[in-house]
Amino acid sequence: MGIRSAFVLCIFSCAPVAGAADVYGICEGDGWSLNLSGLQAEFVFPSPTRMDIPSIVDAENGAWPKALTLIGERDTGILVLHDRVCEGGTHEAQMLTQRGQTPSLLTGCCRDVRE
């Protein structure tokens, strides 16, 4: 399954959290950042873009990891948060994003994340 197919599959099959909770925090990695505020985010990679957060999904077998679907005008992405602590943050994070036809898997840390 290609990156685009996986993302489209998640958009249509990842059920939104009932009464979708607001989420707050800051995620950063080498060359990227993501500021989560409510049900919106500002993603900088390398230029800033605003994104909506239509769903937050917990793993089937527990509370972690969490996956946040992010949809913007020119970028889409899925942020996966783990309960593992990493240097410079409280949660290890991977950001799978696609700008046009170019996919990127970004790694980093998130801090001050709360729902």
FENBEL-V891440 format. One record per helix or strand of 2 or more residues. SS is the DSSP state (2 for helix, 1 for strand). FROM is the first residue (numbers start at 0). LEN is the number of residues. If there is no record, write none. Layout:
SS_FROM_LEN + SS_FROM_LEN
This chain:
2_2_11 + 1_22_7 + 1_31_7 + 1_39_5 + 1_47_11 + 1_65_7 + 1_74_7 + 1_90_9 + 1_101_13
